[in-house]
Amino acid sequence: MQQALDSLDKEMKSVEFEFETSPDGVTKLCKQINDIVTKFDEFNLRVNVLKTNPHMKNFFDKLLELEKTVKSVTEVIQEWTIF
């Protein structure tokens, strides 16, 4: 279980947001936003699957921390796309 959590944490931390300047020369655009959204949707799914595992209770605090991170990043991305 610890290995699964560590792997998920490492993958989440490896996601990099890249920005480019739009043609107007002022606005910054996040590149490959759809790929990032897909990755965090996958992370969310993996967290939910781990939550159903009965052996996860000893690692539940770490799992909740990862879930909070996934939700926070997802909310920020959603706000960016709306903005």
C-alpha positions as CSV (number, residue, x, y, z in Angstrom):
1,M,0.0,0.0,0.0
2,Q,2.8,2.4,0.9
3,Q,4.4,1.7,-2.5
4,A,1.2,2.5,-4.3
5,L,0.8,5.8,-2.4
6,D,4.4,6.8,-3.0
7,S,4.2,6.0,-6.7
8,L,1.0,8.1,-7.0
9,D,2.6,10.9,-5.0
10,K,5.7,10.9,-7.2
11,E,3.6,10.9,-10.4
12,M,1.5,13.8,-9.3
13,K,4.6,15.8,-8.4
14,S,6.2,15.1,-11.8
15,V,3.4,16.9,-13.7
16,E,4.7,20.2,-15.0
17,F,2.6,23.1,-16.1
18,E,4.1,24.8,-19.2
19,F,3.1,28.2,-20.3
20,E,3.5,30.2,-23.5
21,T,2.7,33.7,-24.4
22,S,-0.3,34.2,-26.6
23,P,-0.1,36.2,-29.9
24,D,-1.1,39.4,-28.1
25,G,2.2,39.2,-26.3
26,V,0.6,39.7,-22.8
27,T,-1.6,36.7,-22.0
28,K,0.0,33.5,-20.7
29,L,-1.6,30.3,-21.9
30,C,-1.1,26.9,-20.2
31,K,0.1,24.4,-22.8
32,Q,-1.4,20.9,-23.0
33,I,-4.1,21.7,-20.5
34,N,-6.3,18.8,-21.7
35,D,-3.4,16.3,-21.0
36,I,-3.0,17.7,-17.5
37,V,-6.8,17.4,-16.9
38,T,-6.7,13.8,-18.1
39,K,-3.8,13.0,-15.8
40,F,-5.5,14.5,-12.7
41,D,-8.8,12.7,-13.6
42,E,-6.7,9.5,-13.6
43,F,-5.1,10.4,-10.3
44,N,-8.5,11.0,-8.8
45,L,-9.7,7.6,-10.0
46,R,-6.7,5.9,-8.5
47,V,-7.2,7.6,-5.2
48,N,-10.9,6.5,-5.2
49,V,-9.9,2.9,-6.0
50,L,-7.3,3.0,-3.1
51,K,-9.9,4.3,-0.7
52,T,-12.0,1.1,-1.3
53,N,-9.0,-1.2,-0.4
54,P,-9.5,-2.6,3.1
55,H,-5.8,-2.7,3.7
56,M,-5.5,1.1,3.2
57,K,-6.7,2.0,6.7
58,N,-3.1,2.3,8.1
59,F,-2.2,4.7,5.3
60,F,-5.5,6.7,5.2
61,D,-4.0,10.0,6.3
62,K,-1.6,10.0,3.4
63,L,-4.4,8.9,1.0
64,L,-6.5,11.8,2.2
65,E,-3.6,14.2,1.7
66,L,-3.2,13.0,-1.9
67,E,-7.0,13.3,-2.5
68,K,-6.9,16.9,-1.2
69,T,-4.1,17.7,-3.6
70,V,-5.9,16.2,-6.6
71,K,-9.1,18.1,-5.8
72,S,-7.2,21.3,-5.3
73,V,-5.3,21.1,-8.6
74,T,-8.5,20.0,-10.4
75,E,-10.4,23.0,-9.0
76,V,-7.6,25.4,-10.0
77,I,-7.6,24.0,-13.6
78,Q,-11.3,24.3,-13.8
79,E,-11.2,27.9,-12.7
80,W,-8.4,28.6,-15.3
81,T,-10.5,27.1,-18.1
82,I,-13.5,29.2,-17.1
83,F,-11.5,32.3,-16.8
